[in-house]
């Protein structure tokens, strides 16, 4: 349980952690080689633990020191990942392509992950099939075979982050070049491209496509994971909802353009300077309208925290979710805290109220948890948030980081 005594303006500076969503595919990239892969700036999170456990389970030796992970060995990769790990975290499914490319076969349970609507992997499989893989899906398991993958051009119906990463990973060891048309362009996908290039499979981006130049074998690399834009955005919103002023350092302001534009539109003071972003809010912000989209559009992962912020704005905000179906399962908990929020189809309508109130609420996924934390920081009483395991999947040292900004937060149990 996380307890928060709300109503204190947050002030100060917090350092951005490495990006969870860049670290996870980077760990999977290490499966492509037997040479050492060193990943720096890796956040300490349950999801990264799960990715590391998967790498170990299929044959890698892994050592962690502070925020650096060394992955090596794995001359003989096991073709099957433990079901429990893949079902716990959807990104584990990214091991399918690398293991298939290395060993010619791979068996992977269909993935789990956050409870945010249907999250199929059809685009992953359609793409890998075009590289020459054959599949047999039975009993919730995908059995994949491919003697040697062959590069080709794959058109994605939707710029899926996971499918683009899966195809870049598999294409890195395919014969010839693999081009993904209509790829995801999230900074975390681009970061994976940098790592694969450093390992020897050059990744080049063009206006509407990305190409990876497949190699017979790949080398090791040392790679620094980009800062977590979603974590950084969450702390900026924490400052904003409490009418304080928070600076995030070690961030990439250019990765947060969509959020910073919305915060400015709402009346917040936004300043960027090198790797530092400062957001301050005095008084009630104005309502804004937003819709989530693939990058560089507004990120779906910041939709719940932004709604929490808008819950105390002046006027009606509308937020349309176009990336995930039913990513509104936190709305009931926000309403319990006094927010005037209602879901209408794929849109949340938020009529800002003056004050939110403490309550006992439950986080159902990572970003729902972030929304409730923000609401609790602004609420006029004490809030107890259950489901803290979800929050620990995505936010390293959250209670300590919030305390560093002046919040009264404690974690129990
Ligand atoms: C990644 C992020 C997640 C973020 C999301 C969108 C990781 C570990 N997670 O998730 O935090 O919210 O990008 O920015 O990086 N889809 C299909 N078929 C597929 C694949 C996806 O229909 O084969 C759909 C999904 O159901 C969803 C949409 O495409 O509606 C976006 O999914 P995708 O971009 O693949 O997100 P993830 O990689 O799962």
Boltz pocket constraint, residues with backbone or C-beta under 6 A from the ligand:
constraints:
  - pocket:
      binder: B
      contacts: [[A, 20], [A, 21], [A, 22], [A, 24], [A, 90], [A, 91], [A, 118], [A, 119], [A, 120], [A, 121], [A, 122], [A, 123], [A, 124], [A, 125], [A, 158], [A, 159], [A, 160], [A, 161], [A, 162], [A, 163], [A, 184], [A, 186], [A, 188], [A, 300], [A, 301], [A, 322], [A, 323], [A, 324], [A, 325]]
      max_distance: 6.0
